[in-house]
Amino acid sequence: MLDPAFAFGFANNFGLFAWAALLLSLFVPKVRDFVWPATQYAIPLAWAALYVILLAQGLPEAKGGFDSIEGVRGLFANDSALAAGWLHYLAFDMFVGTWIARDSVDRGVHALLVAPCLALTLMFGPAGLLAYVLLRAAFARSAETESAK
């Protein structure tokens, strides 16, 4: 049986290291060949495996469901289901963060502009994605205006 508190703590601590490496990859191209596959695939897939284990442990004991906010609250009253939910966030945010980093490099968006988007993605997932997509759109318009001159 996987201890939910251990899985939660380990994933959080390892996740901070991985996010630091992802941020570094914006500024140090030499690390990208190692960091990007790790943060886009290896780490989210490892968290996905832990997620499945915790979900399998927690759902049979959990009281609740996905049909109402009260039901979801009931699911997350179980520590295994709660830790699984947290790993769900960590895995998807890391995957999205890596997409942001890769896309920004491909499009030539300056790392100093992208770094706050990564920080937002780490802390507030969808808000960071929204910020990057808006930045990307503004950058594309700026590049079109420059090329038209």
C-alpha positions as CSV (number, residue, x, y, z in Angstrom):
1,M,0.0,0.0,0.0
2,L,1.3,3.4,-1.0
3,D,1.3,6.0,1.8
4,P,-0.6,9.0,0.5
5,A,1.4,11.5,2.7
6,F,4.7,10.1,1.4
7,A,3.5,10.2,-2.3
8,F,2.3,13.8,-1.8
9,G,5.5,15.0,-0.1
10,F,7.8,13.2,-2.5
11,A,5.9,14.5,-5.6
12,N,5.9,18.0,-4.3
13,N,9.6,18.1,-3.5
14,F,10.6,16.4,-6.7
15,G,8.2,18.7,-8.6
16,L,9.9,21.8,-7.3
17,F,13.3,20.5,-8.6
18,A,11.7,19.6,-11.9
19,W,10.1,23.1,-12.3
20,A,13.5,24.7,-11.5
21,A,15.1,22.6,-14.2
22,L,12.3,23.6,-16.6
23,L,12.8,27.3,-15.9
24,L,16.6,26.8,-16.3
25,S,16.0,25.3,-19.7
26,L,14.6,28.6,-21.0
27,F,17.9,30.3,-20.3
28,V,20.4,27.4,-20.9
29,P,19.8,25.6,-24.2
30,K,22.3,22.8,-23.4
31,V,20.0,21.3,-20.7
32,R,16.9,21.1,-23.0
33,D,17.8,17.7,-24.4
34,F,17.6,16.2,-20.9
35,V,15.1,18.4,-19.2
36,W,12.3,18.5,-21.7
37,P,11.9,14.8,-22.2
38,A,12.0,14.4,-18.4
39,T,9.5,17.1,-17.6
40,Q,7.1,16.4,-20.6
41,Y,7.1,12.6,-20.4
42,A,9.1,10.8,-17.7
43,I,8.0,12.8,-14.6
44,P,4.3,13.2,-15.6
45,L,4.1,9.5,-16.5
46,A,5.7,8.5,-13.1
47,W,3.1,10.7,-11.4
48,A,0.4,9.2,-13.5
49,A,1.4,5.7,-12.2
50,L,1.3,6.9,-8.6
51,Y,-2.0,8.5,-9.4
52,V,-3.5,5.2,-10.6
53,I,-2.2,3.4,-7.5
54,L,-3.6,6.0,-5.1
55,L,-6.9,6.2,-7.0
56,A,-7.2,2.4,-6.8
57,Q,-6.5,2.5,-3.1
58,G,-8.8,5.5,-2.3
59,L,-11.9,5.1,-4.5
60,P,-13.2,1.9,-3.0
61,E,-13.1,3.5,0.5
62,A,-14.1,7.1,-0.6
63,K,-17.6,8.3,-0.1
64,G,-18.7,10.7,-2.8
65,G,-18.6,11.1,-6.5
66,F,-18.2,13.5,-9.4
67,D,-21.8,14.5,-9.8
68,S,-21.8,17.5,-7.3
69,I,-19.4,19.6,-5.3
70,E,-20.5,17.8,-2.2
71,G,-19.7,14.5,-3.9
72,V,-16.2,15.7,-4.9
73,R,-15.6,17.0,-1.4
74,G,-16.6,13.5,-0.1
75,L,-14.1,11.8,-2.5
76,F,-11.3,14.1,-1.3
77,A,-12.0,13.3,2.3
78,N,-10.0,10.1,1.7
79,D,-6.3,10.8,1.8
80,S,-5.4,8.4,-1.1
81,A,-8.0,10.0,-3.3
82,L,-6.8,13.5,-2.2
83,A,-3.2,12.7,-3.0
84,A,-4.3,11.2,-6.3
85,G,-6.1,14.5,-7.1
86,W,-3.0,16.4,-6.3
87,L,-0.8,14.2,-8.5
88,H,-3.3,14.8,-11.3
89,Y,-2.7,18.6,-11.0
90,L,1.1,18.1,-10.8
91,A,1.3,15.8,-13.8
92,F,-0.8,18.0,-16.1
93,D,0.7,21.3,-15.0
94,M,4.2,19.9,-15.6
95,F,3.2,18.7,-19.1
96,V,1.6,22.0,-19.9
97,G,4.6,23.9,-18.5
98,T,7.0,22.0,-20.8
99,W,4.7,22.6,-23.8
100,I,4.9,26.4,-22.9
101,A,8.7,26.2,-22.7
102,R,9.1,24.3,-25.9
103,D,6.6,26.5,-27.8
104,S,8.2,29.7,-26.6
105,V,11.6,28.6,-27.7
106,D,10.3,27.6,-31.1
107,R,8.5,30.9,-31.5
108,G,11.4,33.0,-30.2
109,V,9.5,34.5,-27.3
110,H,12.1,35.9,-24.8
111,A,12.6,33.7,-21.7
112,L,12.1,36.6,-19.3
113,L,8.6,37.0,-20.7
114,V,7.9,33.3,-20.4
115,A,9.2,32.8,-16.9
116,P,6.2,34.4,-15.2
117,C,3.9,32.2,-17.3
118,L,5.7,29.1,-16.0
119,A,5.5,30.4,-12.4
120,L,1.7,30.9,-12.9
121,T,1.4,27.5,-14.4
122,L,3.2,25.9,-11.4
123,M,1.0,27.7,-8.9
124,F,-2.3,28.2,-10.7
125,G,-2.2,25.8,-13.8
126,P,-4.8,27.2,-16.2
127,A,-4.0,30.8,-15.3
128,G,-0.4,30.2,-16.5
129,L,-1.6,28.6,-19.7
130,L,-4.0,31.5,-20.4
131,A,-1.2,34.0,-19.7
132,Y,1.2,32.3,-22.1
133,V,-1.4,32.0,-24.8
134,L,-2.1,35.7,-24.5
135,L,1.6,36.4,-24.5
136,R,2.0,34.2,-27.6
137,A,-0.8,36.0,-29.4
138,A,0.7,39.4,-28.6
139,F,4.2,38.2,-29.6
140,A,2.8,36.9,-32.9
141,R,1.1,40.3,-33.7
142,S,4.3,42.1,-32.7
143,A,6.3,39.9,-35.1
144,E,3.9,40.4,-37.9
145,T,4.0,44.2,-37.4
146,E,7.9,44.1,-37.4
147,S,8.0,42.0,-40.6
148,A,5.5,44.3,-42.4
149,K,7.9,47.3,-41.9
